[in-house]
Amino acid sequence: MRLCTVWVCTGMVALITMGTVQADNTDTWDWNGFYVGLHAGYGFGNQSASIGGTPGIKEAIELGSVPRKLDTDPDGFLGGIQIGANRQLDNLVIGLEADASLSSISGSDSATLAPLGSSFTTRAEQDLDWFGTARLRVGIVFGRFLVYGTGGLALGRSDLSLRLVYADGPVTLLRGSEKETSAGWTVGAGVEYALTETVSLKGEYLYYDLGSEKITASDVTDPDSWFILDDTATAKFDINGNIVRAGVNVRF
C-alpha cells in the first residue's frame, strides 16, 4: 500500500508536468547556484500502533479486552525553510537540498471493549513535532520548468502515548508517553517553475519512513487501590507517511 501511494502520487506529478511543460519549452533556463526558501504543506498517512506487553496484557488481548492494533492515521499541516544548491549540465540539473519543518501532523485512536462484562478503553496517540530532510535532487529542464526526482535522509521527532483505562470507573490503569527522535529515508518528485532569474515556485510530493518506535505504559493507580496491575503494556508505532507541499525559492 505504501509503495502504491508513492508511485500514484509520483505519477500524478509527472502527468501534470507533461501537460504544462509543453507550453514553455523554448529556452533552457539557468538553475545554477545556491538558494534559500520557504515551504508549507499537508501530511497524512495510514499509521498504526501495535499493542503488546507482559503476560497479563497478552492474555487481555487474547480475551478481547485490549485491541491488538489501533489505527492512529495522523494528518495535519507543516511548514518551514529549505536551503540548497544546483549544478546544471545542459538540461540536466543535479542538486542538494536540506529542509526543516514544524509540524502539526497528529492522530489518535481508541477502542472500548467489554467481552467479559467490564469495559476497558485503550487509547494511542502520536504527534510529529518537527520533520527534516537532506536530499539529492536530479532533474530535467524544460524551458522555465525543472522536473525532478528526489531522495535521501529524513529525520523527525514524535510525541507518542498509550493509556489503558478501566472505563466503568473510570480509572486510568496504565499510562506511558515518550518523545522520540527517529531517522529514516524519503523519496519523491516535484516541479519547479522560474518566475524570474532569481525567484521560483515549486510543488513537491514526498514519502517518508522513519521506522518504528516502542513505548511502555506502566501502573499509575493509587497504591491502596485494588486496580493495581503488575503488568505493563507496550505500543509499537509506525512513523511514516506522505507530504504534499508548495514552496518559493530565491537563488543567489
C-alpha positions as CSV (number, residue, x, y, z in Angstrom):
1,M,0.0,0.0,0.0
2,R,2.8,2.4,0.9
3,L,4.7,1.8,-2.4
4,C,1.4,2.2,-4.3
5,T,0.9,5.6,-2.7
6,V,4.4,6.6,-3.7
7,W,4.0,5.6,-7.3
8,V,0.5,7.0,-7.7
9,C,1.5,10.5,-6.3
10,T,4.7,10.5,-8.3
11,G,2.7,9.6,-11.4
12,M,0.3,12.4,-10.8
13,V,3.2,14.9,-10.6
14,A,4.5,13.5,-13.9
15,L,1.2,13.7,-15.7
16,I,0.6,17.3,-14.6
17,T,4.1,18.2,-15.7
18,M,3.7,16.7,-19.1
19,G,0.7,18.9,-19.7
20,T,2.4,22.1,-18.6
21,V,6.0,22.0,-19.7
22,Q,5.0,21.8,-23.4
23,A,3.6,25.3,-23.2
24,D,7.0,26.7,-22.2
25,N,9.8,24.6,-23.7
26,T,11.6,27.1,-25.9
27,D,14.7,28.2,-23.9
28,T,16.7,26.3,-21.3
29,W,16.7,28.3,-18.0
30,D,19.7,28.7,-15.8
31,W,19.3,26.9,-12.5
32,N,22.9,27.1,-11.3
33,G,23.7,28.4,-7.8
34,F,22.6,28.5,-4.2
35,Y,19.1,29.2,-3.0
36,V,17.0,29.5,0.2
37,G,13.2,29.4,0.5
38,L,10.0,28.7,2.4
39,H,7.5,25.9,2.1
40,A,4.1,24.8,3.5
41,G,2.1,21.7,3.0
42,Y,-0.1,18.9,4.3
43,G,1.0,15.5,5.7
44,F,-1.1,12.3,6.0
45,G,-0.6,8.6,6.4
46,N,-2.0,5.2,7.3
47,Q,-0.2,4.5,10.5
48,S,-0.9,2.2,13.4
49,A,0.2,1.2,16.9
50,S,0.6,-2.5,17.7
51,I,-0.3,-3.3,21.3
52,G,1.7,-5.8,23.4
53,G,3.2,-6.2,26.8
54,T,3.7,-8.6,29.7
55,P,1.8,-11.9,30.0
56,G,-1.3,-10.3,31.7
57,I,-1.7,-7.8,28.8
58,K,-1.2,-10.5,26.2
59,E,-3.9,-12.5,28.0
60,A,-6.2,-9.5,27.9
61,I,-5.5,-9.2,24.1
62,E,-6.4,-12.8,23.6
63,L,-9.6,-12.4,25.6
64,G,-10.6,-9.3,23.6
65,S,-10.4,-6.8,26.4
66,V,-7.4,-5.0,24.7
67,P,-7.1,-4.5,21.0
68,R,-4.1,-5.9,19.0
69,K,-3.8,-2.7,17.0
70,L,-5.0,0.9,16.9
71,D,-5.1,2.9,13.7
72,T,-3.8,6.4,14.5
73,D,-3.8,7.7,10.9
74,P,-2.2,11.1,11.6
75,D,-2.6,14.1,9.4
76,G,-2.0,17.8,9.6
77,F,-0.1,20.8,8.3
78,L,3.6,21.6,8.3
79,G,5.8,24.5,7.2
80,G,9.4,25.6,7.3
81,I,12.6,26.6,5.4
82,Q,14.9,25.0,2.9
83,I,18.4,25.7,1.5
84,G,20.1,24.1,-1.4
85,A,22.4,24.3,-4.4
86,N,22.2,23.3,-8.1
87,R,24.7,22.4,-10.7
88,Q,23.4,22.4,-14.3
89,L,24.9,20.5,-17.2
90,D,23.0,21.4,-20.4
91,N,19.4,20.5,-19.4
92,L,20.4,18.2,-16.6
93,V,20.3,19.6,-13.1
94,I,21.9,17.9,-10.1
95,G,21.5,19.4,-6.6
96,L,21.4,19.0,-2.9
97,E,18.7,20.3,-0.6
98,A,18.1,20.3,3.2
99,D,14.9,21.4,4.8
100,A,13.3,21.7,8.3
101,S,9.6,22.0,9.2
102,L,7.5,22.5,12.3
103,S,4.5,20.1,12.1
104,S,1.0,19.7,13.4
105,I,0.7,16.2,12.0
106,S,-1.1,14.1,14.6
107,G,-3.5,11.3,15.1
108,S,-5.1,9.0,17.7
109,D,-7.4,6.0,18.0
110,S,-9.1,4.3,20.9
111,A,-11.2,1.2,21.5
112,T,-13.5,0.3,24.3
113,L,-14.1,-3.4,24.7
114,A,-16.1,-5.4,27.2
115,P,-16.0,-9.1,26.3
116,L,-16.4,-10.3,29.9
117,G,-18.7,-7.5,31.2
118,S,-16.2,-5.0,32.4
119,S,-15.2,-2.2,29.9
120,F,-11.6,-1.3,29.2
121,T,-10.6,1.6,26.9
122,T,-7.2,1.6,25.2
123,R,-6.0,4.8,23.5
124,A,-2.9,5.6,21.5
125,E,-1.8,9.0,20.2
126,Q,1.1,10.2,18.1
127,D,2.3,13.6,17.0
128,L,5.1,14.6,14.6
129,D,6.5,17.7,16.2
130,W,9.1,18.5,13.6
131,F,10.5,17.0,10.4
132,G,13.6,17.5,8.2
133,T,15.4,16.0,5.2
134,A,18.7,16.1,3.4
135,R,18.2,15.0,-0.2
136,L,19.7,14.7,-3.6
137,R,17.7,16.2,-6.5
138,V,18.1,15.2,-10.1
139,G,16.0,16.9,-12.7
140,I,15.5,17.9,-16.4
141,V,14.9,21.5,-17.6
142,F,12.0,22.2,-19.9
143,G,12.1,26.0,-20.6
144,R,11.3,27.6,-17.2
145,F,10.3,24.3,-15.7
146,L,12.5,21.9,-13.7
147,V,11.1,18.5,-13.3
148,Y,12.9,16.4,-10.7
149,G,13.1,13.3,-8.6
150,T,14.5,13.4,-5.1
151,G,15.5,11.1,-2.2
152,G,17.7,11.0,0.8
153,L,17.7,11.1,4.6
154,A,14.8,12.0,6.8
155,L,14.6,12.9,10.5
156,G,11.7,13.7,12.8
157,R,10.7,14.0,16.4
158,S,7.5,12.2,17.6
159,D,5.4,12.5,20.8
160,L,3.9,9.1,21.5
161,S,1.5,8.0,24.2
162,L,-0.5,4.9,25.3
163,R,-3.2,4.7,28.0
164,L,-5.3,1.8,29.4
165,V,-8.5,2.9,31.3
166,Y,-11.0,0.8,33.3
167,A,-14.0,2.5,31.7
168,D,-16.5,1.5,34.3
169,G,-14.7,3.7,36.8
170,P,-13.3,5.4,35.0
171,V,-9.8,4.7,36.4
172,T,-6.5,5.0,34.4
173,L,-4.7,1.8,35.0
174,L,-1.6,2.1,32.7
175,R,-0.1,5.2,31.1
176,G,3.1,6.0,29.2
177,S,4.4,8.7,26.9
178,E,7.8,9.4,25.3
179,K,9.3,11.8,22.8
180,E,11.4,10.0,20.2
181,T,13.7,11.3,17.5
182,S,13.8,8.9,14.6
183,A,15.9,8.7,11.4
184,G,15.0,7.1,8.1
185,W,14.6,7.8,4.4
186,T,12.4,9.8,2.0
187,V,11.7,9.7,-1.8
188,G,9.6,11.8,-4.0
189,A,9.2,14.1,-7.0
190,G,8.4,17.7,-7.8
191,V,8.1,20.5,-10.3
192,E,9.8,23.9,-10.0
193,Y,8.9,27.0,-12.2
194,A,11.2,30.0,-12.6
195,L,9.2,33.2,-12.2
196,T,12.3,35.4,-12.7
197,E,16.1,34.8,-12.9
198,T,16.2,34.5,-9.1
199,V,12.7,33.6,-7.8
200,S,11.0,30.2,-8.4
201,L,7.9,28.4,-7.2
202,K,7.7,24.6,-6.6
203,G,5.3,21.8,-5.8
204,E,6.6,18.6,-4.3
205,Y,5.5,15.2,-3.0
206,L,7.5,13.2,-0.5
207,Y,7.0,9.7,1.1
208,Y,8.9,9.3,4.3
209,D,9.7,6.3,6.6
210,L,11.2,6.8,10.0
211,G,10.8,3.2,11.0
212,S,9.0,2.4,14.3
213,E,9.3,3.3,18.0
214,K,8.1,1.4,21.0
215,I,6.9,2.9,24.3
216,T,5.8,1.3,27.6
217,A,2.8,2.1,29.8
218,S,3.1,1.3,33.4
219,D,0.8,1.3,36.5
220,V,-0.4,4.7,37.6
221,T,-3.2,3.8,40.1
222,D,-3.4,4.6,43.8
223,P,-1.2,2.1,45.8
224,D,-4.2,1.3,48.0
225,S,-6.4,0.6,45.0
226,W,-7.5,-2.9,44.1
227,F,-6.9,-1.9,40.5
228,I,-3.1,-2.2,40.9
229,L,-1.6,-4.1,37.9
230,D,1.8,-5.9,37.9
231,D,1.8,-5.8,34.1
232,T,3.0,-3.2,31.6
233,A,1.7,-2.6,28.1
234,T,3.7,-1.6,25.1
235,A,2.8,0.2,21.8
236,K,4.9,0.0,18.7
237,F,4.2,3.0,16.5
238,D,4.8,3.1,12.7
239,I,6.3,6.5,11.8
240,N,5.8,7.1,8.1
241,G,3.5,9.0,5.7
242,N,3.1,11.3,2.8
243,I,3.7,15.0,2.4
244,V,2.4,17.3,-0.3
245,R,3.8,20.9,-0.2
246,A,4.4,24.1,-2.1
247,G,7.3,26.5,-1.8
248,V,9.2,29.5,-3.0
249,N,13.0,29.7,-3.6
250,V,15.3,32.7,-4.1
251,R,18.6,32.0,-5.9
252,F,21.8,34.0,-5.4
